[in-house]
């Protein structure tokens, strides 16, 4: 679907909502094309066998425009920026790179390599690579967590379209001269300061994928980046390199569209057009942050787990909170988040219910989650990008050791034990923190409307409450087949697969 058709669709939805005028609002795009992309996870950790993962990243410009985008990697404990650059995507261009370990030392940082020819400010990445940095969580900007470089080895990635270069010399400099590279004249170094002054507003049409691969173990899987449309409307969001801008706090206007299936709060699907305002705490819970968060708000996360002993299976869930850092600091937390950042992380309480494939069910009791960071409460997710690792006390999914996780080798891990006879089934994580479950994310009454989607009912004005937390992610599981035949010999087949999460929403009215 091209940009014009997607904008027409958004306008049609706004008309259905009863929103008048030229209203625009951020939304999570089901076509996987957008102006902003979230890649929920990257890793260069070793798997439990000691073999390293790499993460391949791609982003595609599906339009006929020259786009200027911010590419930013964030580490997984507190979402501190560890690497960023400005990327110029020419029409129909595709940029690729790979996050790899910078050395075999597991305390060393991750690094980015790329043989891509697209223009980059401050300059080419290259195959020698650029190491990720810890400047943003050490020194004057230190948080309460360790300042070591191994924090950069897992996290997530965000890409924001800052604007479109109009026809002219700068746009021409970004276009590849077949079959080689673009000239990049005026797009890098100090002279790139003129780029922001000529940009036109973003038009969307970006798509991205991530590939998590372990060459030695013979396992890999892919995911599609979460895409967001209408991130910035009526202006641009250009920022030079060397700072944390732009991010979701710059969402303009501070409005959102969410279409929700029937849930615990409603008996029919509703469409929510919401207007947001800054919180009372300076710097936290800005209106734009709330608008973006609303598109990812879920009360529950649902997916499968597989712990079959016959196939030596293991299961990790990736749970990433891309806007958490915009609501939480070392002193306080703004709803929907409950816990401030401490030396144990910013720990959000969850409940977990699990089922086997034959309807048998149980709940993880308090204290069944581990490892608990010092001072953390039981049954919590403490990191901005947390791996929930399933165990059942068998030899293939032992309850100990708690780290690393059994699939992705994550250090940002919370393990949970299911009944030892439950080798497969499904589970549901419920966000039960006070602010997530009781207070929620509350829109401004003026400019917010709720519209039934299965009837001709009118849009009802009034404030809305979104319960839960803004979360994205997926499930990853392994299989092992030890009975393959490789010529005259036997060999082992290792497999890795992933599936996006399902969600429940609780939105009222």
C-alpha positions in Angstrom: 0.0 0.0 0.0 1.6 3.3 -1.0 1.8 6.4 1.1 -1.2 8.1 -0.5 -3.4 5.0 0.1 -2.3 4.7 3.7 -3.0 8.4 4.3 -6.4 8.0 2.7 -7.1 5.0 5.0 -6.1 7.1 8.1 -8.4 9.9 6.9 -11.2 7.4 6.5 -10.7 6.1 10.0 -10.6 9.7 11.4 -13.9 10.3 9.6 -15.4 7.2 11.1 -14.3 8.5 14.5 -16.2 11.7 14.0 -13.0 13.8 14.1 -13.4 17.0 12.2 -11.0 19.2 10.3 -7.5 18.0 9.3 -6.8 16.0 12.5 -3.8 13.6 12.4 -2.7 11.1 15.0 0.0 8.5 15.5 -1.0 4.9 15.0 0.6 1.5 14.9 0.4 0.6 11.2 -0.9 -3.0 10.4 0.7 -2.8 7.0 4.2 -2.7 8.6 5.0 0.6 6.8 5.5 3.8 8.8 7.5 6.9 9.7 9.0 5.4 12.9 10.2 1.8 13.4 10.9 -0.1 16.6 13.1 -3.3 16.4 12.3 -5.0 19.7 15.6 -6.8 20.2 19.2 -7.1 19.2 21.8 -9.3 20.8 25.5 -10.4 20.5 25.4 -12.5 23.6 26.6 -16.1 23.6 24.0 -18.8 23.7 24.2 -21.3 26.6 26.6 -23.4 24.5 29.0 -20.5 24.3 28.4 -19.6 20.7 27.8 -15.9 19.8 24.6 -14.4 18.2 24.7 -11.6 15.6 21.8 -9.4 14.7 21.2 -8.3 11.1 19.2 -5.1 10.6 17.6 -3.8 7.4 15.4 -0.8 6.6 13.7 -0.1 3.3 12.5 3.2 1.8 9.5 2.1 -0.3 8.8 5.6 -1.6 10.2 7.9 -4.4 11.5 10.4 -1.9 14.9 10.9 -0.4 14.5 10.4 3.4 16.6 11.5 6.3 16.3 9.1 9.2 17.8 8.8 12.7 19.1 5.3 13.5 19.6 4.7 17.2 20.6 1.7 19.3 19.6 1.5 23.0 21.0 -0.9 25.5 18.4 -3.1 27.3 18.7 -2.3 31.0 17.7 1.4 31.0 17.4 2.3 27.3 20.5 4.5 27.3 21.6 5.4 23.8 24.8 3.4 22.8 25.1 4.3 19.1 23.3 6.6 16.6 23.8 8.2 13.2 21.8 10.0 10.5 21.0 7.8 7.4 20.0 9.1 4.0 17.8 6.7 2.1 17.4 7.4 -1.6 14.2 6.3 -3.5 13.7 2.6 -3.2 16.9 2.3 -1.2 17.6 -0.4 1.4 20.2 -0.1 4.2 21.7 -3.1 6.0 24.0 -3.6 8.9 25.0 -6.2 11.4 25.5 -6.0 15.2 28.3 -8.3 16.2 30.6 -8.8 19.2 33.6 -6.6 19.1 35.7 -9.5 20.5 35.4 -12.9 22.0 35.6 -11.3 25.4 32.0 -11.4 26.8 32.6 -8.1 28.7 33.4 -6.3 25.4 30.9 -4.0 23.7 28.8 -4.8 20.7 29.8 -3.2 17.4 28.0 -2.3 14.1 29.4 -3.3 10.7 28.0 -2.4 7.3 29.1 -2.7 3.7 26.1 -0.5 2.6 26.8 2.4 0.3 24.0 4.8 1.5 25.1 8.1 2.9 25.7 8.3 6.6 26.5 11.2 8.9 29.2 11.3 10.4 30.6 8.8 7.9 30.6 5.2 6.6 30.3 2.4 9.1 32.5 0.0 7.2 33.4 -3.6 7.8 36.0 -2.7 10.5 33.0 -1.6 12.5 32.1 1.0 15.1 31.9 -0.1 18.7 28.9 0.8 20.9 29.6 3.4 23.6 28.7 3.7 27.3 29.0 7.5 27.5 25.3 8.0 28.2 25.2 5.9 31.3 28.6 6.8 32.8 30.2 10.0 34.0 27.9 13.0 34.5 25.0 11.1 33.0 25.6 7.9 35.1 22.5 6.0 36.2 22.4 3.7 39.2 23.3 0.6 37.2 26.7 -0.7 36.2 28.6 1.4 33.7 30.2 -1.5 32.0 30.3 -2.0 28.3 28.7 -5.4 28.4 25.4 -3.6 28.8 25.6 -2.7 25.1 25.5 -6.4 24.1 21.7 -6.6 24.0 18.9 -4.0 23.6 16.7 -2.7 20.9 16.8 -0.3 17.9 14.6 2.7 16.9 14.4 4.5 13.6 12.7 7.9 13.1 12.1 9.6 9.8 13.0 13.2 10.4 12.0 14.5 7.0 12.3 14.4 3.2 14.9 16.2 1.1 13.3 18.3 -1.7 14.6 18.0 -5.2 17.9 19.7 -5.5 21.6 19.3 -5.0 21.3 17.6 -1.6 18.8 15.1 -2.7 20.8 14.3 -5.8 23.9 13.7 -3.6 22.1 11.0 -1.8 21.0 9.1 -4.9 23.3 6.1 -5.9 25.3 6.6 -9.1 24.7 3.1 -10.6 26.3 0.8 -10.0 28.3 2.6 -7.3 27.9 4.9 -4.3 26.2 8.3 -4.0 28.5 11.3 -3.8 27.1 12.4 -0.3 28.2 16.0 -1.0 26.9 18.3 1.7 25.3 15.5 3.7 28.1 14.6 6.1 30.4 16.5 8.5 29.9 20.1 9.5 28.2 21.1 6.3 25.3 18.8 7.1 23.9 21.5 9.3 22.1 22.9 6.2 20.1 19.7 5.8 17.6 20.5 8.6 16.7 23.9 7.2 15.4 22.5 3.9 13.6 19.3 5.0 10.0 18.7 4.1 7.7 16.8 6.5 8.0 12.9 6.8 5.8 10.9 4.4 6.3 7.3 5.8 6.8 4.2 3.8 9.6 2.8 5.9 9.8 -1.0 6.6 12.3 -2.9 8.6 13.3 -6.4 9.7 15.7 -7.9 12.2 17.5 -11.3 11.9 18.9 -13.0 15.0 21.4 -15.6 13.9 23.9 -17.9 15.5 26.2 -19.3 12.8 28.0 -21.8 15.0 24.9 -23.3 16.5 23.1 -23.2 13.1 20.1 -21.2 14.3 18.4 -18.1 13.0 15.1 -16.3 13.0 13.5 -13.1 11.7 11.0 -10.5 12.9 9.4 -7.5 11.4 9.9 -4.1 13.0 6.8 -2.4 14.6 5.8 0.5 12.3 4.1 3.8 13.4 2.4 6.2 11.0 1.8 9.9 11.4 4.6 10.3 13.9 5.3 13.9 13.0 2.6 15.8 11.0 2.9 19.3 9.6 6.6 19.8 10.4 10.0 18.0 10.6 12.0 16.5 13.4 15.6 17.0 12.3 18.3 16.6 14.8 22.1 16.4 14.1 24.2 13.6 15.5 25.4 13.4 19.1 22.2 13.8 21.0 19.1 11.8 22.0 16.7 13.6 19.7 14.4 13.0 18.1 12.5 10.4 20.1 8.8 9.6 20.8 8.4 12.6 23.1 8.5 14.6 19.8 5.3 13.0 18.5 3.3 15.8 16.9 0.5 16.4 17.3 0.1 14.7 20.7 -2.9 12.6 19.5 -3.3 8.9 18.9 -5.6 6.4 17.1 -6.1 2.9 18.5 -8.6 0.3 17.3 -9.3 -2.3 20.0 -11.1 -5.6 19.9 -13.7 -6.4 22.6 -12.0 -6.7 26.0 -12.7 -6.7 29.7 -13.8 -3.1 29.6 -16.0 -3.2 26.5 -18.3 -5.7 24.7 -17.8 -4.3 21.2 -14.7 -3.2 19.3 -14.1 0.5 19.7 -11.9 3.1 17.9 -10.2 5.6 20.2 -9.1 9.0 19.0 -7.2 10.4 22.0 -5.6 13.8 22.9 -2.8 13.9 25.4 -1.3 16.5 27.8 2.0 16.7 29.7 2.2 15.3 33.2 2.8 17.5 36.2 6.4 16.2 36.6 8.8 18.2 34.4 10.5 16.1 31.8 8.5 12.9 32.3 5.3 11.8 30.7 5.3 14.4 28.0 2.2 14.6 25.8 4.0 13.2 22.7 5.3 10.3 24.8 1.8 9.4 25.9 0.4 9.5 22.4 3.0 7.1 21.1 2.7 4.9 24.2 -1.1 4.6 23.7 -0.5 2.8 20.4 1.4 0.1 22.3 -0.6 -0.1 25.5 -1.6 -3.7 26.5 -2.9 -5.1 29.8 -1.7 -8.6 29.0 0.8 -10.4 26.7 0.0 -13.8 25.3 2.1 -16.4 23.5 3.2 -20.0 23.5 6.0 -21.8 25.4 7.7 -25.1 24.3 9.9 -27.1 26.7 9.7 -30.5 25.1 12.4 -32.8 26.5 12.4 -35.0 23.3 13.5 -32.0 21.2 15.5 -30.2 23.9 13.3 -27.2 23.4 13.5 -23.9 25.3 11.5 -20.7 25.1 12.3 -17.0 25.7 9.9 -14.1 25.4 11.2 -10.7 24.4 9.3 -7.9 26.3 10.5 -4.4 25.3 9.1 -1.1 26.6 10.2 1.5 24.0 8.9 4.5 25.9 9.6 3.5 29.5 12.6 5.9 29.8 10.3 8.8 29.0 8.2 8.0 32.1 10.8 6.9 34.6 13.9 8.3 36.3 15.9 7.7 39.4 13.5 9.7 41.6 10.0 8.8 40.4 7.8 7.2 37.8 4.8 8.6 35.9 1.8 6.4 35.1 1.4 3.9 33.6 4.7 2.9 35.0 4.9 2.4 38.8 8.6 2.0 39.8 11.5 4.5 39.6 14.9 3.4 38.4 17.0 1.9 41.2 20.2 -0.2 41.3 17.8 -3.1 40.8 16.2 -1.6 37.7 12.7 -0.2 37.3 10.7 -3.2 38.4 7.1 -3.6 37.2 5.0 -6.3 38.9 3.4 -9.0 36.8 1.1 -12.0 37.2 1.6 -15.0 35.0 -1.0 -17.7 34.2 0.0 -20.7 32.1 -1.8 -23.6 30.4 -0.8 -26.9 28.8 -2.2 -27.9 25.5 -5.1 -29.8 27.1 -6.6 -27.0 29.1 -4.7 -27.7 32.3 -3.8 -24.4 34.0 -2.0 -22.9 37.0 -0.5 -19.6 38.0 3.0 -18.8 39.0 3.0 -18.1 42.7 4.7 -15.1 44.3 8.5 -15.7 44.5 8.5 -18.2 41.6 10.3 -15.7 39.4 14.1 -15.4 39.4 16.7 -14.1 39.5 15.6 -11.2 41.6 17.9 -8.2 41.4 18.9 -7.1 44.9 16.0 -5.3 46.5 13.5 -6.2 43.7 10.1 -7.6 44.5 9.0 -11.0 43.5 7.4 -11.5 40.1 8.8 -8.4 38.4 10.2 -7.3 35.1 13.0 -4.9 35.8 14.6 -3.9 32.5 13.6 -1.8 29.5 14.2 -4.9 27.3 13.6 -8.0 29.4 13.8 -11.6 28.4 11.2 -13.9 30.2 12.8 -17.4 30.2 10.5 -20.3 30.8 11.6 -23.3 32.9 10.0 -26.5 34.2 12.7 -28.1 36.3 13.5 -30.8 33.7 17.0 -31.5 32.4 16.3 -29.5 29.2 14.6 -26.6 31.1 16.2 -26.6 34.5 15.2 -24.2 37.2 18.9 -23.3 37.7 21.0 -21.6 36.7 18.8 -18.6 36.3 21.1 -16.8 33.9 21.7 -16.6 31.0 18.4 -17.3 29.3 18.2 -20.7 27.6 17.6 -19.4 24.0 19.1 -15.9 23.6 21.7 -16.1 26.4 20.3 -12.9 27.9 21.7 -11.3 31.0 18.6 -9.1 31.3 16.5 -12.1 32.2 13.7 -13.1 34.5 13.0 -16.8 34.7 9.7 -18.3 35.5 8.9 -21.9 36.4 5.9 -23.7 35.1 4.6 -27.1 36.3 7.2 -29.7 35.6 4.7 -31.9 33.6 3.8 -28.9 31.4 6.2 -29.3 28.5 4.2 -27.1 26.1 1.3 -24.8 26.1 0.6 -21.1 26.3 0.9 -18.4 28.9 -0.4 -14.9 29.7 1.5 -12.1 31.5 -0.7 -9.5 33.2 0.8 -6.1 34.2 -0.4 -5.7 37.8 1.5 -2.7 39.0 -0.6 0.0 40.7 -0.2 2.6 38.0 -0.5 0.0 35.2 -3.6 -1.7 36.4 -5.4 1.0 38.4 -4.4 4.4 37.2 -3.4 3.7 33.6 -2.8 6.2 30.8 -5.5 8.8 30.9 -6.3 11.0 27.9 -7.6 14.6 27.9 -11.4 14.8 27.7 -11.4 17.7 25.3 -10.6 16.3 21.8 -10.9 12.6 22.8 -13.7 10.4 21.3 -14.7 6.7 21.5 -16.6 5.2 18.5 -18.2 1.8 18.3 -16.9 -0.1 15.2 -19.8 -2.6 14.7 -22.7 -0.2 14.7 -23.7 3.3 13.4 -23.2 4.7 16.9 -21.9 8.2 17.2 -18.5 9.1 18.5 -18.8 9.7 22.3 -16.6 12.5 23.6 -14.7 12.2 26.8 -11.5 11.0 28.5 -10.3 7.4 28.1 -8.1 5.2 30.3 -5.7 2.8 28.7 -4.6 0.1 31.3 -1.4 -1.9 31.2 2.0 -0.9 29.8 3.4 0.1 26.3 5.1 -3.1 25.2 6.4 -4.8 22.0 8.2 -8.1 21.4 8.0 -11.7 20.3 8.5 -15.3 21.4 11.6 -17.3 20.4 12.0 -21.1 20.8 14.5 -23.8 19.9 14.2 -27.3 18.6 17.0 -29.9 18.3 16.9 -33.0 16.0 19.7 -35.5 16.7 18.7 -38.0 14.1 19.6 -36.2 10.9 21.6 -38.1 8.2 24.4 -36.2 6.6 25.7 -38.5 3.9 26.9 -41.6 5.7 27.2 -39.9 9.1 24.7 -38.7 11.6 24.5 -35.0 12.6 22.4 -32.7 14.8 19.9 -30.1 13.4 19.4 -27.0 15.5 16.4 -24.8 14.8 15.2 -21.4 15.9 11.8 -19.8 15.3 9.8 -16.8 16.5 6.2 -15.6 16.7 4.8 -12.2 17.5 2.9 -11.8 20.8 -0.8 -11.6 21.1 -2.3 -9.0 23.5 -5.3 -8.1 25.5 -6.3 -4.4 25.8 -8.3 -2.9 28.7 -9.5 0.5 27.6 -12.4 2.4 29.1 -15.1 3.6 28.4 
